[in-house]
Amino acid sequence: MYHDLFSPHSEQEATLVNLLRYRAQQQTNHVPYTFLVDGETEEVSFTYETLDQKARAIAALLQSMKVFGERVLLLYPPGLEFIAAFFGGLYAGVTVVPVYPPRGKQRMTRLQAIAQDAQATFALTTSSVMTKLGERFKEEPELAALQCIATDNIAEKLADDWFLPEINNDSLALLQYTSSTTGNPKGVMVNHDNLLYNSALIYKSFEHTANSRGVIWLPPYHDMGLIGGVLQPVYGNFSVTLMSPQSFLQKPFRWLKAISDYQATTSGGPNFAYDLCVDKITSEQRQHLDLSSWEVAFNGAEPVRAETIERFSATFADCGFKRSALYPCYGMAETTLIVSGGLKKEPPVIRFVQDQAFKQNLIVTTTSEEEDVRAIVGVGHSSLDQKIVIVNPESLTRCLDGQIGEIWVAGPSVAGGYWKKLEETQQTFNAQMQDTKEGPFLGTGDLGFLLDGELFVTGRLKDMMIIRGQNHYPQDIELTVQNSHPALRANCGAAFSVEIEGIEQLVITQEIERTYLRQLDVDEVVRAIRQAVSEQHQLQVYAIVLLKTASIPKTSSGKIQRHACRVGFLDESLDVVGDWTANFEQTDLLQLQAEVEDLWEQVPNSTVNSDINKSEADQKSLKPTLTEKEIQTWLISHLSIYLKIPPDEIDIQEPFTGYGLDSAVAVSLTGELAQWIGCELEITLFWEYPDIETLAKFLAVKSQLLPSTSEKVVV
């Protein structure tokens, strides 16, 4: 079933434990992982021997605690310690549960919900994370009971005490939690067979060899970063260079520079990552890139857009990038990872369909020259023993070629269901054809169609939204919204996404309590909603529509009709008492730039200018001592550009979250601010110092302490 994992004469059970043990014995000094600590040049590496020894030491400690078969949380930032702990958990025969530790003062709602759902009693982490979160854990009952173990302090000699646990390819290896933040988290049950089979699928689809080289910035606690970035190199016996998602978001150039420096053959990410590179990497930076080695530029985790393919290919063609390297693919946690992908050396498959017919779920193919057309990107076809069918979601019968229906999947990659959720497992993982009784299938909740064997994804049957490559469940956001202000009615709101200029944006529709209708302060309520969503979900809201009491569309049984709310928003038929929309489209960027430049002219005795239009070469030297006013001006001008609002509308005492600052923007701003100041800044900066006034005061004091020469300083 799998590629040559072990010796042809080996009778070992096919598990990840035996695979890594085999690699450690046969390729002792091979280096599968190199992690770029700063996203650029500071490297740390593992050989197979080192990884195996660390995994055995961690496992031996767990085995001494009699935790075989238990769920163990992995609370790590991206890095080699996470990888050692992941394999250490498997070596001990436990089920690992990757969870990212909360940043700064971020709420621990998701972590609490997962710890409770997984019934975890142990957590592996680092001594640094334990120090940061220890006191906060004591305040939460679900977390206070966790026994935390810092794996960076475990003696390596413990490795000698390890013994091979009684596991096989059916043993549960991983609970991969979907991206729910509150309420009802779902842990996808992934066994060793799922992981190895899907690794084989990726290996075959990407045409990997032992000479392949990867660069991965995707988070290891999500399926794309874990299966594709951490497990695939061990499966395929090749090397990967890793960096944190924050390093990429702070400075997208780091991603492509790593591909260039390490001559990577495989790398990728969600669609937005390619757009970010086009928007943020300068022509001067492109002169330092050689992307000719890049053979598989996979694009998945959110809708793949034809415009992105064309923009990225054109922008980086002079760097040696080949358009045929772009590799649209499709997958999800419930199928371990990949479901479909194309042919490595073939260019992306793009079809043009009539837009009006498409909006009615009909596919009428045409040419790009026609009017009213929409480009749809294919995401490949199934291979090996994986099966994809398109099913009418109402009749539960197979659709004809070119008909839109729900995407159903069957095969060894499909996981075992949701942890301790029998009803939801039955509904999602055991779908069956009504007429032929064929099944079971996984009902993905995605809509799409097949054309000549190529899969095209067209939308969502369910309400889940995919924004910046992350899944967001509307009920989570709706709960956050209704708790953000007393004027909002409980269980009377809807969150959904709309496409604005090719990007999914979040919209909130929410009823107002009757007693607030006459005295409604729309600005206050909007501000509260934006701040709450930003704090708890790290998302920007595109539009907020406040509705008259008892007017939101509901079913006869009282359930919110999110689709009807979306239609009502688009055709402006909702009963609105107040609304707000981000001015993404209306903003005159040239006028905004002029206002920002005027702002800098007003800074008294300033010796530095805004760097918005400066080249990277002009920004490398350490800045002279910065005043609080100069730092405030920098923050105001950059927020103005990012959020597309005039500088005079930014209040230095307003929390950053009050402007709907999402995590991607915050991390990116931190990177630009660090470059301007001339030192490294922690990625939690905008959470630790929550408004412009507070942050500027802190940085002005720190600026006085910086050395006069250009060297790396962490603030």
Number of C-alpha atoms within 10 A of each C-alpha: 9 15 14 10 21 19 10 7 6 9 8 12 13 20 23 24 23 17 17 24 21 18 22 19 12 14 15 16 14 17 20 24 26 20 24 21 17 15 25 17 12 10 14 14 17 19 18 25 20 18 26 24 22 27 28 30 27 31 32 24 21 23 20 12 9 12 19 21 16 18 24 29 29 26 25 24 21 22 20 20 20 22 22 23 30 28 24 28 32 27 30 30 26 26 26 26 25 26 21 17 19 18 16 16 14 15 14 19 14 21 21 18 20 27 23 15 17 21 15 21 19 20 24 29 22 21 15 12 15 18 10 14 16 15 11 15 17 13 10 13 11 19 23 16 14 19 12 21 20 18 22 17 10 14 12 15 12 16 19 11 13 20 13 13 15 9 21 19 16 14 18 23 30 25 24 25 23 22 17 22 22 21 13 14 21 23 24 24 23 27 24 21 22 26 27 27 21 26 26 23 25 23 19 17 22 22 14 22 13 12 10 19 23 26 27 28 25 25 21 28 21 21 25 24 22 20 23 23 25 24 20 25 25 22 24 22 23 19 21 25 25 30 25 21 22 24 22 26 24 23 22 23 22 22 25 23 19 24 24 20 14 16 18 24 23 22 26 26 20 22 23 21 19 19 16 17 21 20 13 13 18 13 12 11 15 18 11 13 20 22 24 18 18 24 24 25 22 21 25 23 24 22 27 23 20 19 14 18 22 11 15 20 21 15 16 21 16 15 17 14 22 22 20 17 23 25 29 30 27 25 19 17 23 28 26 28 27 25 27 23 26 25 19 20 16 12 15 22 18 15 18 19 21 20 18 14 14 16 10 9 17 16 19 15 17 16 13 14 8 11 10 13 20 19 18 19 24 30 26 23 23 21 16 13 12 17 16 20 21 26 24 17 17 9 11 18 19 19 18 15 15 18 19 25 28 28 26 25 24 22 19 18 27 27 24 19 24 24 19 14 13 10 10 14 18 14 13 18 24 15 21 19 16 13 10 10 11 11 15 17 21 25 22 20 18 18 22 24 26 23 14 8 13 18 27 27 22 20 16 16 15 14 18 19 22 18 19 18 16 14 16 21 20 21 21 18 25 22 19 18 28 22 15 19 17 12 20 23 19 16 16 24 28 27 27 23 22 18 9 12 9 12 15 18 20 22 21 27 25 27 26 27 18 14 10 13 16 8 8 17 12 17 12 10 22 25 18 20 26 24 26 23 25 21 23 20 20 19 25 25 25 20 20 23 23 24 24 18 20 14 14 23 19 15 8 7 6 10 11 17 15 21 15 15 25 20 13 16 20 11 9 11 10 21 17 19 16 18 16 16 12 15 13 15 10 8 15 13 15 9 11 18 19 10 17 23 15 12 17 17 12 10 16 9 9 13 12 15 15 18 17 14 7 10 13 14 9 9 15 14 16 18 19 16 19 19 20 20 16 22 23 21 23 24 22 22 26 19 22 20 17 15 17 19 20 20 21 12 9 17 14 17 11 14 19 23 27 20 20 24 24 20 22 18 19 23 23 21 22 23 23 18 20 19 21 22 21 23 22 17 19 15 21 16 17 21 19 15 19 17 20 25 19 16 20 23 17 15 20 18 14 13 20 13 10 21 14 12 11 13 13 13 12 11 14
